[in-house]
Amino acid sequence: MTVEIEVTPREGMVRPAGTSAAAHGVQMIRAGLRFCWPIAAVLLLWEASSRLGLMNPVLMPPPSAVVANMVRLLHSENGALPVLLKHTLVSFGRIAVGYGLAAVICTALGLLMGINRSVHAFFDPIITVMMPIPTLAWVPIIILWLGMTDATIIFVIFLAGLFPIIYNSAAGVRGISKKHLWAAELMGASHFKLFFKVLLPGALPSIITGHILAVSNGWRALVGAEMLAGSGWGLGYLIFDARTFMDTETVYGGIVMIALLGLLIEKGLFRPLQRYTIERWGTVRAA
């Protein structure tokens, strides 16, 4: 007998089919305005304070000057790749590789820990002891292992994402109700269907949370690692090098690029994934 096991969406968690596209667009615009206006207010206050001399314009340059400097750094000279763009691409490449490795390896290990008690019993004490150690504390020893190379920075990013992904993936699986598993087994579900129809959908909200934390931790680790082990390129290196010459406009420009890239990853990758989770399984609510 073939048994189909589906996790059905909860009532009210998916946008009704009758809702018009125009109404949804208005909601998106309102949400964007709610998100942007506090930031705009702070920037306007900062601009006015700096222009009026209420703040030191060297230490706190007006946002307009920061944007103008970013535009200058994004200007290509003699057909070469713009400086700010090259720093950004180098950092983005490092975060992509480091996070990608953590996403594949650590999600698999976390799921295995959630499924197998023996694996959980072995790795849980190790994770508990190592999790409180700041990622950047490992940088000096990693530099001794791998040198002042991209491999050092990528490994630091991998470490930054290691524990959030493993912990949340394992917690998501172990948090699934035993009754759901027993019901699926009684209905004759195979191990394959049990994993993909019950365990994975049930654990997905926690897994996504772990990945969001991993990317956030990865950005912070990336900047610190590039400052300590940068090979001449990367946003962290750009910020640290500009500080040496008191070029605060470039310092703030690098910080802005880090914030924009982090926002792009969250809104462009994880939010759509959360929406898909809602529509496919109805297991989480939108933030």
C-alpha positions as CSV (number, residue, x, y, z in Angstrom):
1,M,0.0,0.0,0.0
2,T,1.4,3.4,-1.0
3,V,1.0,6.1,1.7
4,E,1.3,9.8,0.9
5,I,2.3,11.9,3.8
6,E,1.9,15.7,3.5
7,V,2.4,18.5,6.0
8,T,-0.6,20.8,5.3
9,P,-0.4,24.5,5.7
10,R,-2.0,26.0,8.7
11,E,-5.0,28.2,8.2
12,G,-4.4,31.9,7.7
13,M,-0.6,31.5,7.1
14,V,-0.7,31.9,3.3
15,R,-1.9,35.0,1.5
16,P,-5.5,34.3,0.2
17,A,-5.7,33.6,-3.5
18,G,-8.3,36.4,-3.9
19,T,-5.9,39.1,-2.7
20,S,-5.1,41.2,-5.7
21,A,-1.6,41.8,-6.9
22,A,-2.1,45.6,-6.6
23,A,-3.1,45.2,-2.9
24,H,-0.1,43.1,-2.3
25,G,2.1,45.7,-4.0
26,V,0.7,48.4,-1.8
27,Q,1.5,46.3,1.3
28,M,5.1,45.8,0.0
29,I,5.5,49.5,-0.5
30,R,4.2,50.3,3.0
31,A,6.5,47.7,4.5
32,G,9.4,49.2,2.6
33,L,8.6,52.7,3.9
34,R,8.3,51.4,7.5
35,F,11.7,49.9,7.1
36,C,13.4,52.9,5.4
37,W,12.0,56.0,7.2
38,P,13.9,55.5,10.6
39,I,17.1,55.0,8.6
40,A,16.4,58.1,6.6
41,A,15.6,60.1,9.7
42,V,19.0,59.2,11.3
43,L,20.9,60.0,8.1
44,L,19.2,63.4,7.8
45,L,20.0,64.2,11.5
46,W,23.6,63.0,10.9
47,E,23.9,65.2,7.8
48,A,22.6,68.3,9.5
49,S,24.7,67.8,12.6
50,S,27.9,67.4,10.6
51,R,27.2,70.3,8.3
52,L,26.4,72.6,11.2
53,G,29.5,71.6,13.0
54,L,27.8,69.9,15.9
55,M,29.9,66.8,15.1
56,N,33.5,66.6,14.0
57,P,33.2,66.3,10.1
58,V,36.5,64.4,10.0
59,L,35.4,61.6,12.4
60,M,31.7,61.8,11.4
61,P,31.6,63.0,7.7
62,P,28.2,63.8,6.4
63,P,26.4,60.9,4.6
64,S,26.4,62.9,1.4
65,A,30.2,63.1,1.4
66,V,30.4,59.3,2.1
67,V,28.1,58.6,-0.9
68,A,30.1,61.0,-3.1
69,N,33.3,59.2,-2.1
70,M,31.7,55.8,-2.8
71,V,30.7,57.0,-6.3
72,R,34.3,58.1,-6.9
73,L,35.6,54.7,-5.8
74,L,33.1,53.0,-8.1
75,H,34.4,55.0,-11.1
76,S,36.6,53.0,-13.5
77,E,39.9,54.3,-14.5
78,N,41.6,53.2,-17.7
79,G,39.1,50.3,-18.1
80,A,40.2,48.7,-14.8
81,L,37.7,47.3,-12.3
82,P,36.6,50.0,-9.9
83,V,38.4,49.8,-6.5
84,L,35.3,49.6,-4.3
85,L,33.7,47.0,-6.6
86,K,36.8,44.9,-6.6
87,H,37.0,45.0,-2.8
88,T,33.3,44.1,-2.6
89,L,33.6,41.2,-5.1
90,V,36.6,39.7,-3.2
91,S,34.8,39.9,0.1
92,F,31.6,38.5,-1.4
93,G,33.5,35.6,-3.0
94,R,35.1,34.7,0.3
95,I,31.8,34.8,2.2
96,A,30.1,32.7,-0.5
97,V,32.8,30.0,-0.3
98,G,33.0,30.0,3.5
99,Y,29.3,30.0,4.0
100,G,28.7,27.5,1.2
101,L,31.1,25.0,2.8
102,A,29.4,25.5,6.2
103,A,25.9,25.2,4.7
104,V,26.6,21.8,3.1
105,I,28.8,20.2,5.8
106,C,27.2,21.6,8.9
107,T,23.6,21.2,7.9
108,A,24.3,17.5,7.1
109,L,26.0,17.0,10.5
110,G,23.3,18.8,12.3
111,L,20.6,16.7,10.8
112,L,22.6,13.6,11.5
113,M,22.9,14.7,15.2
114,G,19.2,15.2,15.3
115,I,18.4,11.8,13.9
116,N,21.1,9.7,15.6
117,R,21.5,9.7,19.4
118,S,25.0,8.3,19.3
119,V,26.2,11.0,16.9
120,H,24.5,13.7,19.1
121,A,26.1,12.3,22.2
122,F,29.6,12.5,20.6
123,F,29.5,15.9,19.1
124,D,27.3,17.8,21.6
125,P,29.9,18.2,24.3
126,I,32.5,19.4,21.7
127,I,30.1,22.0,20.4
128,T,29.1,23.1,23.9
129,V,32.7,23.7,24.8
130,M,33.7,25.4,21.6
131,M,30.7,27.5,20.9
132,P,31.4,30.4,23.4
133,I,34.9,30.9,21.9
134,P,34.8,34.1,19.6
135,T,35.6,33.2,16.0
136,L,38.3,35.8,15.7
137,A,40.2,34.2,18.6
138,W,41.1,31.5,16.2
139,V,42.6,33.9,13.6
140,P,46.2,33.9,14.9
141,I,46.5,30.1,15.0
142,I,44.8,29.8,11.6
143,I,47.3,32.3,10.2
144,L,50.1,30.0,11.5
145,W,48.4,27.0,9.9
146,L,47.5,28.5,6.5
147,G,49.4,31.8,6.3
148,M,48.2,35.2,5.2
149,T,46.0,33.8,2.4
150,D,42.4,33.6,1.3
151,A,42.2,30.1,2.8
152,T,42.6,31.6,6.3
153,I,39.8,34.1,5.8
154,I,37.5,31.4,4.2
155,F,38.2,29.0,7.1
156,V,37.4,31.7,9.6
157,I,34.0,32.3,7.9
158,F,33.4,28.6,7.9
159,L,34.0,28.5,11.7
160,A,31.6,31.5,12.2
161,G,28.8,29.5,10.5
162,L,29.7,26.1,12.0
163,F,27.9,26.2,15.3
164,P,24.7,28.1,14.5
165,I,24.0,25.8,11.6
166,I,24.8,22.5,13.4
167,Y,23.0,23.6,16.6
168,N,19.8,24.8,14.9
169,S,19.6,21.9,12.4
170,A,19.9,19.4,15.2
171,A,17.5,21.3,17.5
172,G,15.0,21.5,14.6
173,V,14.9,17.7,14.1
174,R,14.9,16.9,17.8
175,G,12.1,19.3,18.4
176,I,9.7,17.4,16.1
177,S,6.8,15.8,18.0
178,K,7.3,12.0,18.5
179,K,3.5,11.6,17.7
180,H,4.1,12.8,14.2
181,L,6.9,10.3,13.7
182,W,4.9,7.5,15.2
183,A,1.9,8.4,13.0
184,A,4.0,8.3,9.9
185,E,5.5,5.0,10.8
186,L,2.2,3.5,11.5
187,M,1.0,4.6,8.1
188,G,3.8,2.7,6.5
189,A,6.1,5.5,5.6
190,S,9.6,4.6,4.4
191,H,12.7,6.1,5.9
192,F,13.0,8.2,2.8
193,K,9.5,9.7,3.1
194,L,9.8,10.0,6.8
195,F,12.9,12.3,6.3
196,F,11.6,14.4,3.4
197,K,7.9,14.6,4.4
198,V,8.1,14.9,8.2
199,L,11.6,15.5,9.5
200,L,12.9,18.0,7.0
201,P,9.7,20.2,6.8
202,G,9.4,20.2,10.5
203,A,13.1,21.2,11.1
204,L,13.3,23.7,8.2
205,P,12.3,26.8,10.2
206,S,15.1,26.1,12.7
207,I,17.5,25.3,9.9
208,I,16.8,28.6,8.2
209,T,17.3,30.5,11.4
210,G,20.7,28.8,11.8
211,H,21.7,29.8,8.3
212,I,20.7,33.4,8.9
213,L,22.8,33.5,12.0
214,A,25.7,31.9,10.1
215,V,25.7,34.6,7.4
216,S,25.5,37.3,10.1
217,N,28.4,35.8,12.0
218,G,30.2,35.2,8.8
219,W,30.1,38.9,7.8
220,R,31.5,40.0,11.2
221,A,34.2,37.3,11.1
222,L,35.0,38.3,7.5
223,V,35.7,41.9,8.3
224,G,37.9,41.0,11.3
225,A,39.8,38.4,9.4
226,E,40.4,40.7,6.4
227,M,41.8,43.3,8.8
228,L,44.2,40.8,10.4
229,A,45.0,38.5,7.4
230,G,43.9,40.5,4.4
231,S,46.0,40.1,1.3
232,G,45.4,43.6,0.0
233,W,41.8,43.2,-1.0
234,G,38.5,42.9,0.7
235,L,36.1,45.3,2.5
236,G,37.7,44.6,5.9
237,Y,41.2,45.4,4.5
238,L,39.8,48.6,2.8
239,I,38.3,49.8,6.1
240,F,41.5,49.0,8.1
241,D,43.8,50.6,5.4
242,A,41.6,53.8,5.2
243,R,41.7,54.1,9.0
244,T,45.5,54.4,8.8
245,F,45.2,57.5,6.6
246,M,42.2,58.9,8.6
247,D,40.1,58.5,5.4
248,T,36.9,58.2,7.3
249,E,34.7,58.7,4.2
250,T,36.2,55.4,2.8
251,V,35.8,53.7,6.2
252,Y,32.1,54.5,6.3
253,G,31.8,53.6,2.6
254,G,33.1,50.1,3.3
255,I,30.7,49.8,6.3
256,V,27.8,50.8,4.0
257,M,28.8,48.2,1.4
258,I,28.9,45.5,4.1
259,A,25.4,46.5,5.3
260,L,24.0,46.5,1.8
261,L,25.4,43.1,0.9
262,G,24.1,41.6,4.2
263,L,20.7,43.2,3.5
264,L,20.8,41.8,0.0
265,I,21.5,38.3,1.2
266,E,18.8,38.4,3.8
267,K,16.1,39.9,1.7
268,G,17.1,38.3,-1.6
269,L,17.9,34.8,-0.3
270,F,16.5,34.0,3.1
271,R,13.2,35.9,3.0
272,P,12.1,34.2,-0.3
273,L,13.1,30.8,1.3
274,Q,11.0,31.6,4.3
275,R,8.0,32.5,2.1
276,Y,8.5,29.3,0.2
277,T,8.5,27.4,3.4
278,I,5.2,29.0,4.4
279,E,3.6,28.3,1.1
280,R,4.9,24.7,0.8
281,W,4.5,23.5,4.3
282,G,3.0,26.2,6.4
283,T,5.5,25.7,9.2
284,V,6.6,29.3,10.0
285,R,5.3,32.8,10.0
286,A,6.8,35.7,8.2
287,A,8.9,38.0,10.4
